[in-house]
Amino acid sequence: MASAQEQKTTPSSINNDSTPSSAPPPQDPIRNRSTLISSPVDSFPDPPPSKTTSTTKGIPVMMRAQTCHPLDPLTAAEISVAVATVRAAGATPEVRDSMRFVEVVLVEPDKQVVALADAYFFPPFQPSLLPRTKGGPVIPTKLPARKARLVVYNKRSNETSIWIVELREVHAATRGGHHRGKVISSEVVPNVQPPMDAVEYAECEAVVKEFPQFREAMKRRGIEDMDLVMVDAWCAGYHSEADAPSRRLAKPLIFCRSESDCPMENGYARPVEGIHVLVDMQNMVVLEFEDRKLIPLPPTDPLRNYTSGETRGGVDRSDVKPLQIIQPEGPSFRVNGHFIQWQKWNFRIGFTPREGLVIYSVAYIDGSHGRRQLAHRLSFVEMVVPYGDPNEPHYRKNAFDAGEDGLGKNAHSLKKGCDCLGYIKYFDAHFTNFTGGVETIENCVCMHEEDHGILWKHQDWRTGLAEVRRSRRLTVSFICTVANYEYGFFWHFYQDGKIEAEVKLTGILSLGALQPGETRKYGTTIAPGLYAPVHQHFFVARMDMAVDCKPGEAVNQVVEVDVKVEEPGKNNVHNNAFYAEEKLLKSELEAMRDCNPSSARHWIVRNTRMVNRTGQLTGYKLVPGSNCLPLAGSEAKFLRRAAFLKHNLWVTPYARDEMHPGGEFPNQNPRVGEGLATWVKQNRSLEEADIVLWYVFGVTHIPRLEDWPVMPVERIGFMLLPHGFFNCSPAVDVPPSASDLDDKENGITTKPVQNGLIAKL
């Protein structure tokens, strides 16, 4: 059971929709400002001041702050309005009835809109976010209306369309009124299939289990109770023209439980092989069926049940004493809607059906230097799981779990288990279901603090005195289940300015059945008649960086660093010399790079205009963790859709419509190299740009006996570390010097910090 503090944070410490009770009330955005400087924003034509604004000493004053930040995820009411607007726009009743809503997501505004919102419309007000101009300040009275983007599948015509809806009077929907959205655009996207939906998965399972030939095939395997049968409707992928997106297809995998009264029994322990099924997901009919080979079901595994207290052949541990996480004064973070402040960090939390957790507007408050931005947007945009067994059906198991299913839509509530400990702030997530209704996943995102051991320690052997700092980190996470696997996605923020991205893999292996006495070199035999194929998991992190950038600036570049061994000679007479060598990645094609642990390779995102106290450009470096590349041959069919896996690092200049490395619709995608591999052929300059990093990291999983019946957590990830960004360790508070306070233009100190001014955390 979870500890007593593993719960939604009480109002005394965190208010879900406002600042914490301990925080002072938000100040007026105009009062108490010594300087207000902004620039006109083309997106918002200003009405005549006499009708819409009042003025205070020549400064236009907004009427009131907005209620919903431009980056906040769509509310349930907004989703309802968007769906109703699109449905009402259908030409005929038949068209409206056949609409299926795959995704409804916020249209994220331009970066200048976000800067304006943070500067003047939402606390903490930060007017310094807008660029300084010679002209007077221009402050619109309101922000542009929020917009929703809908992916709609027409079940009758098998067409996919994209709609943009402006959300004008969302509150009407919450009172039972009519919708007040406005369709901005709609277009049919030819030759694509959108992601599958949970409703389709359930319908596919029912259709297959009712198919007479399937029932006969199961009888030949000794199974007559269809309630025991599990049908996982895997996407067909693209292996030949037969998989073309002109039809919406699934090729299910079949499994079978052994007990009808055990709902938590591991049905994946008994794969049903030798059966080929092809399902038309548009019309929900079986197109092809063949019982190709009678392979006996694996015998019942005594460890198949993983429910606590109900294992067969195992005993639950009883020698573990309670461990409680106690924060008697509450958490150190502060929450205002989706805006988070912790230590010197601040950022916004978002969520999409495809990516799941999104981190926006990451910044660090650096003493007298103020708010220093690091990134506009951080998220995991795709993942691919290719299997290494060439036999049926495993060769076609190469799921695109974000693009074909949706990491966010497969997330689940964290309130039922011990997913997080301590004082927790939960965030709910809202989605549309296939028929256009709104569903809410409560406690979908978890945020909490963790003790992380020692941050720094030193003992002076002469005096015997020691100094030590404990490390604390803020963790924001969500967990999703895709068929048999669980994936936990974590962003950790540290006190020393470090950000860690981590993925935890767990759940249950996807298995295959063996003939008696058979072994297979492409996997591990883990039980009689049962084996686990070798496979890989790849994840793509998209990082829209903004290291030390003001809004509107595009002044970052990427440098690759390798450690080189000095050639023997007069500069290396002792043969011990090595050094770090930097190389500027000047263009997209030059920036297709791979990890190299033998040279400690890493990459630094630098600001081309800002320098630290030693005159070096300020930056953040990406440090790889353990990693790999695809082990499949270069002509493997799944690499047609996943060309982005061929390198660990890609770098592009920001482009609004470049979001998905394999293209928006990888399901049954026949187009070779769509997405990232195509974009970089433009070979755009990266010498000074609005940089986007695409980091591809993965793990090769050779299953062990210990991975059965459940797979212990495996962790992979990477780090973003300050590199010349700070003048001293940000893990300590240092009083600013006089030169610091005078240095208001570039925000960087010019003199070393004096010794003896370090204050304890």
N, C-alpha and C positions, 0 to 999 in steps of 0.2 A: 504493500500500500504506500501511497505517497505520504510524505510527512505533513504535519499540520500546516506548515507554511507554504505548501505547494498548492497554491490557489490563486484566484484572481486577486490582485493587490487591492487592499481595502481603500476606501475613499480618503482615509486619513493620510495615506502616503501618496497615492496617485489618483488623479481624477482622469477618467478615460477621455474626456472631451475638453479639458481645460488644463490650465497650469496646475501644478501641485499646490495643495493648500498652504504649504510653507513658503511658496514663492510670492513675491510682491505682485500686486495686480499689474497687468500690462499698462505701460504708459501710452498716452496718446501718441499716435505716429507723428504728429507735427510738433507738439509742445516739447520743450526742453531740447530742441535741436539748435546747435550753433550754426550748422551749415547744411543746406539741402541742395544737392546738385544732382541733376539727372539729365537725360537726353530724351528728345522726342522718340516715341515708339511708333513705327509705321503701322503696326497692327491695330492701333487704337486711335482712330481719328477723334480729336477732342471736340466736344460740343462747345458752343459759345459759353464762356465763363459766367456770363450773367444769368444763365438758366440752370447751370448744373453745379457751380462751385461758389464757395465763398473764398475770400482771400484774407491772409494775415500777413501784413507787411510785404505784400507783393508776391506771396507764395500761394499758389493754388492749393486748396485744401479739399481732400476727398470727403464725400458725404458720410460714408461709414465703411468699416472694414468688411471684406467679403466673408461669407460663412464657410466656404469650402475651398481649400487651397487647390491651385491648378494641378498639383501632382497627387492629390488624394485619390485613392482608388474609387471607382464608381460605387455609389451607394445602391442599396437594393431598390430604392425609389427611382434612381436614375436609370438603372437597368430596365426596370419595368416600363418607363417612359420610352426608352430607346426601342425596345421590342414592340411596344404598341404602335409607335410611329412607323416603323418599317412594315409591320403587318398591315396597317391601314393603307399603306402606299401600294399594296398588292393590286394588280390590275383587275383580277377576278376573284371570286370566292374560292375557286379551285387553287389558284396561286397562293392565296393567303393560307389555306388549309394545309398546303404541302410544304410550307416554310418550316425548316428546322434550324434552330439557332445554335451554331457551333461555338461561337465566341462573341462576347460583348466586352469591350475593353476601352479604357480611357484613351482618347487621342491626346497624347502628351504634347503640351504647348511648346512653342519655341523657347529657347533658353532665355531670351530677353524678357519673355512674359514671366518666367519663373523668377528672374532677378527682380522684376518690378514688384511681384507679389511679396517676395521676401523683404524688399526694401520698405514698402509703404503700407501693405495691406494685412500683413500677418505678423504677430509678435513671435520672437523678439525683432522689432523693426530694425532694419539694417540699411539705411540710405546709402552707405558706402558701396553697396553692391552695384549700383548703376555707374556707368562711366561718367567722368567729368567732362563737361563741355564749356565752351565760352558763352553759350547762350544761357538763358534763364531756365530754371527747372520747369518741366512739363509733367504734370501728374494727372493721368486720366481719373475720372470719377469712379470707374469700375473696370474690372477686368473683363476680357472677352468671355463669352458664354462657353461653358465646357462642352466638349463634343465626345461622342461615343463612336467607336468603329465596330461594326458587326460583320461577322462572317456567317453567311446564311446558305444553307444547303437546301435546294429544292428537291424534295423526294420524288415528285412527279416527273420532273424534266431531267434530273441528275445533273443540275447545274449548280455551280458555286458562285456566289456574288458577294461583293464587299459594299457595305453601306456606311456612309458618314452621316451622323445625325447630330444636329445642334440641340442641346438640352436647354430649354428656355424657362419653363415653369414646372419644375419637377415636383414641387410641393403639392400640386394638384392631384397627382397620383396617390399620394399618401392619404388624401382625404376622400378617396373614391371618385375623384373627378376625372375628366377626360385628359388624355395626354396632350402635352404642349411642346412636343419636339418638332423639329423641322429637318426634312431630308435635304442634306447638302449635296450629296452625290450618291450614285449607285452604278456599279459596273459588274458585268458578268466576266469572270476569269475563266478563259477556256482551258481545257486539257489539264485539269487539276482535280484532285480529291482532297477535301478538308479532313482534319483529324477525326478519328472515330469517337463516339460518345458512349457513355456508360449505358444509356438506354439501348443503343444498338448492340452492345455486348450481351445484355440480358436477352434481347430478342433473338440474337443469333444462337445463343445456348438453347433456348426453347425450341427453335426451329430444328436444330440438329437432333435434339433428343426426341423429337416427334417424328423424325424421318424413318420410315419403316425399315429401309435397308440398314440404317445405323443401328436400330434396335436389334435386328437380326445379328449384326456383327458383334454386338456386345453380348448377346446370348451365347455366341460361340466361345466367348471368353468367360462365360459363367456369370455374367452380370445381367440381371433382369430388373433390378430396382434402379430406375433412372434418377431417383433422388441422390444416388451415390455418385453420379457422373458429373464431372466438371468439364465444361467446354470453354476454353480460353480463345477468344476470337482475335488471333494475331492478324495484323495487317499483312497484305500479300507482298508488300515490297515491290521491287521491279527487277525481274530476271529475264523477261522476254516480252515480245509484243502482246502475248496473252495476258500480261499484267497491266496493260495500258489503262489509263484512267478513264477511258470511255465507259467502263463498268466499275462499280464500287464493290471491291472484293475483300474477302477475308479467307484465310486458310487456318482454321482452328487447330489447336492442340488439345488432345483429350487426356484426361486423368480420371482416376476413380478412387473414392474413399472406400473403406471396408466396413464402416459401422454407420448406421443411420442415426444413432442416438448420441453421436459425438460431434457436435458442430465445429469444434476446433481441431479435429483430426487433420493431419497433414495429407491431403489428397495428392500432393505432388510426389509423394513416395511411390505412387503406382501409376506411372505413365502408360497410356494405351498407344502402342505403336502398330504400324502396318496398315492404318486406315488413312485414306486420302479423302479430304472433304474440301470442297470449294463452295463458298456461300456468296450469293448476290445480296449485298447488304442494302441495296436500294429497294428491292422488292421482297427481301427476306425469304428467299427460296434457295434450296440446295441445287447448285448447277452441276456439280460433279461429285460422284461418290464411288469409291473403290476400296474393297477390302483386299489389299495387295498381299499381305503376309500375316499369318497368324503367329504372333509373338505372345507367349504367355505373360499374363500380368505378374509382376514381381510378387513374391510372397509377402504376406502382411508383416510389416516391420514392427517389432516391439517398441521401437522408439518413435513411432509415427505421431504420437500425440504429444504436443509440446505444452499443453495447458498445465499450469502449476497444480501439483497435487494429483495429477491424473496420468502421469507417464507410465508406460508399460515396460517394466524391466529396469527402471531407474528410480532413484529416491531423491526428493527435493532436499537441498541443503538446509540444515537446521542450526548451523553454528555461526550464522551471520547475525551480529548484533545491530540494533538500529543505529543509523547514521543520520543526524539531523543538521540541516543548514539553517542557521539562526542569524537574523539581522535585526536585533532588538530595536534599532532606530529606523528601520525601513531601508529601502534601497537608496543608492546614490544617484540614480538616474531621475530625470524629470521628463514628463510626457505632456505634450500639448497637442491633442489630436493625433496626428501621425508624425509630429516633430519631436525629435529625441535630443536631449542634452545629457551628456555624461562626461564627467571629468572635463577635459577640454574639447571633447568631440561634440559635433552636432550633425545631424542628418535627418532625412525623412524616410519613412517606411512605406513601401507600396507593394502591390501584389497583382499579378496577372494570371489568367487561366493557363497560359502556356509556360511561363518562366517560374511562376510561384513568386517567392520573395524578391523584391527589387529594393535596392538602397539608392536613394537620391541625394544629391547636393551634399556630399561629404566634405566637411570642413573641420579645421582645427583652430581653436582660439589660442593664439600664441602671444600671450602677455600684451605688451604695448604695441605689438605688430598687428594685433587684431585678428580678424577672421581670414584664414588662409585656406583657400579651396584646394581640394585634392582630386575630386572626381565629380562629374555630373551624374553618372548612373553606373551601378554595378549589378550584375545579375548573371545567372547561369542560363544560357539561351538554347542549348541543345545538349543531348547526350545520345550516344549510339552504343549498342551492345552486340558486337558481332561474335558468332560462335565459330569454333575451329574444327568442327566435325563435318566432313563432306557428305555424310549419310543423310538420308531422309529421316525426319523432317528438319534436322538441325542446321543444315547448310543455309536454309532460308530464315533462320532466326537472327535477324540483325535489326532489332527494334530501335526506332527513333522515338525515345520516350517523351521528348518535349514536343516535337513536330507532329507525331502521329497520334499522340494521346493527350499530352498536356500535363506538365509537372504540377501546376497549380490546381487543376481540376481533379487530380488524383491525390491531393493533400487530404489529411484527415485531422480530426479534432485531437488536441493533445491533452484534453482534460481527463481522459479515461485511464491513463497510465502514468508511470513515473518518467515522463519524457524530460521534464525540467525539475530542478530542485531550488528551494529558497523562495524569496519574494519574486513573484513573476508578474509581468505585464503581458496579457494576451491580446491579440488582435484577431478579429473575425474576418472572414473573407466571403464575398458574395459573388455568385456566378449565375448565369442563365443555364437552365437545363435544356434538353434537346427540343422540347415543345414550347420554350419561351418563358416558362416560369422561373422564379428566382429562388435559388437555394443558398443557404448560409452554412458555412463551416465554422462553427464556434471554436474559439481558441485555436485558430489555425497557425498563427505565428506566435512564437514564444520569445520573450526577451527577459534576460535575467543576468545577474552578476555572478562571476565565478572566481574563487581563489585559484591562482595559477602558480603556486609555488614561489620560488625566489626570483625576484626581478634583478637584484644586484646585491653583491656582498663582497666585503673586503675586510681583512684583519691585518692590522699593523703588527708585525712580529716583534718590533722593538718595544712598543707600548702595551701590547696585548689587547688594545682596544679594537672593537669590531663594529662595523656598520652594515646593516642589512635592510633591504627594502622588499616587502612582499609584492608580488605581482597580482593585480586584479584585472580581469577582462570583462567586457560587456559582450554578451553573446545574443545574436538574433538568429532565429532558425525556424525551419519548418520541415516536416517529414511527409513524404508521399509514398504510396504503395502502387506499384505497377505490376499487376499479376502476382508473381511469386516473390519479387524483390522489394525491399524497402530502401529508400534513399533519404538520408538526412542532409540538408544543406545548411551550412553555418557560415556566418560572418562574425569574426571575433575582432573586437577593437581593444587595443592594449594601451596602457598608460605611457609607454615609451614611443607612441606615434606609429606603432606597427598595426597593420591590418592582416588578418589571416583568413583565407578562404579555405573551407574544409568540407569534404563530402564524406559521409559515413555510409558504408554499404553493409546491409545486413538482410535478414529475411530468410528465404528458402531457395535452394538451388533448383534450377530447371533441369530435369533429369531425363534419362533415356532408359529403355528396357533392353535387356540382353537375353539371348537364347541361353538355355542351360549349358554351362561350360564355356560360353563365349566371353572373350575380353576384347577391348577396343583401345587402340593406342591413342585415340583422340580424347581420352578422358580417364577418369579415375573410378574404379569399381569401389563403391562405398557400402554395398550390401548385396546379398545374393540376388542376381538378376537385375541389378540396378547400378547405373553409372552416371557420373556427372561430367559432361563435356567441358573441355578447356574453352575459355572465352575471354573476352576483354570488355572493359567498361571505359568509355571515353566521355569526358565532359568538356563543354566549351564555356568559358567565362568571358563575357563581353564587358570591357571596362572603358567607359567613355571618360577619359582622363581630363584633368584641368589643373595641373600642378602649378600653384601660385598664379593662376589666371584670374583676371577680373572678367565679369560678364562681357561677352562680345569679343574677347581676345582669343587668338589662335596662335599661341607662341610656345608650343611644346615641340619637342623632338625626342627621338629614341636612339639611345646609344647601346651597342652591344659590348659587353666586357668579357674578355677571356684572359685567363692567366697563362702567360707564356714562359717557357724555360729559356734563360739566357744562353746563347751559344758559348761554348768554351773559348777562352781567349783572355785578352788583357782585362776585359770587363767582368770576367768570371773565372779568376785564377783558381778559386777553390771549388768550382763546379757546384755551387750551392744556390746560385742566383735565379730568381724568377720574379716576374712583375706582372701587373695588370695592364692590359692593352685595350684601348677603347676604339670602337669603330662606329661612326655615325651611319645609321641606316637612312639613306637619302630618298629612297622611293619604295613603293609597295612591293615590287618584284624583288628588290634587294632585301626586304624585310620579311621574307618567308624563311623562318629560322627554326632550328631544332635545338633541343637541349644537348649539352655536352658536359656531363659531370666530371670528365677527366680534366677539363680546363676551368671548372667552377664557373661555367658560363651563366651570366644573368644579364638583365636589360634594365636600363635606367631611363625613365621619362623625365626630361629636364625642361625647365623654363629657359627660353633663350634670352630673356631680358633681365632676370633677377639673379643676383649673386649673394653669396653669404659673406661672412666676415673675412674669409681668406681669398675672396675674389672668384670662387668657383660658382658655377651655375647651380641653383637649387634643384633638387630632384627627389624622386621616389623610385626605388628599384624593385623589380619583380624577380623574386628568387624562387626558382622551381623547387618543388619537392621531388619525390620519386616519380618517374614518368616512363612512358613507352610510346612507341609508334605502332600502327597496325602491322600485324604479322601475316595477314593475308597477302596473297600475290597482288601485284599492281593491277591485274585485270579482274580482280574480284568484283562481282556484280554490285555489291553494296557500296563500293567506292565510287560508282557512277554518281550516287546521291550524296556521298560523304567525302568528296574530294578535300574538304577542309581538314580531314584527319591526317593528311599527308605531311603536315608540319605542326610543330608544337606552338609556334608563334606566328601570327599574322598581324600586320599593322596597316590601318587604313585611316585616311582623313575622315572626319565625321560627315556622314550623309544621312539625312533623316529617314530615308526608306531602306537603309542597309541595316537590318536588325537580325536576320536569321541566316546563319552561316550556310545552311543547305537549301536556302530558299524558303519562302513561307509555307509551301505545301509539299513536303517531302514524301507524303503518302502516295505510293504508286507513281513516283515522279520519273518520267522517261528522259528528262533533260540532263545531259552529262555536265557535271561541274557547276550546276546552277548555284548562285549565291557567292560566297566569299571567293572561291577560286576564279569566278568570272569577274567580280568587281576589281580585283587587283590587277587584271590585265590592262586596266587604264594606266597603270604605273604612275599614279599621281605622286606629286612631291610630298615628302614628309619632313623636309628640313626645318620648316616652321609651320605648324599646322595645328588644327583641333584634333588631337590624336585619339584614336580608338584602338585599344589592344584586344586581340582575340587570342586567349591562351587556351590551348588544347592539352588536357592532361588525362592520363588514364592509368589503368592497372591491368596486368595480365593475371587472370585468375586460373591457377592450376589447382582444382579442388583437392582438399585433404579429407581423410576420414573424419577429422575433427570438425569439419564443416557440416556434418550431418548429425541429427535431423534438422538443426537450425544453424545458420551461419553466423558466427560471432562477428562483431563489427570490425570492418576494415576501413582504415582512414587514409585518404589521400588529399592533397591540396597544394597550396603555394602561399607565399608571403609577399606583401607589399611593405617595404621598409623605407623609412626616411634615409636619404643619402645626400648629405650636404644640405638638408632642408632646415635643420635647426642649428643654432649656434652652441647649444649645449643639450644634454639629454632632456627631453620633454617629460621624463618621469619625475623630475624634481622642479620645484618652484624657485625661480631665481629673480630677485628684485631687479627691475630694469635699471640700467645705468643712465647717466645723463645723455650719452650719445644715442642710446636707444630711444629715449623720449623725443629727441630732436629729429630722429630719422623717420619722418612721417611719410615721405614720398615713396620709398621703395620697400619699407617694412622690414628691412634686414639690418642687423646690428653690424657695426664697423669695428668694434673693439672686442677683444676676448673678455669673457666673463671672469670677474675677479674670484680668486679662491676664497673659500670660507663663507660664501653666501648661499650655500645649498641648504634648503629647508627640508625637514623630514616630511614625507607624505602623511 
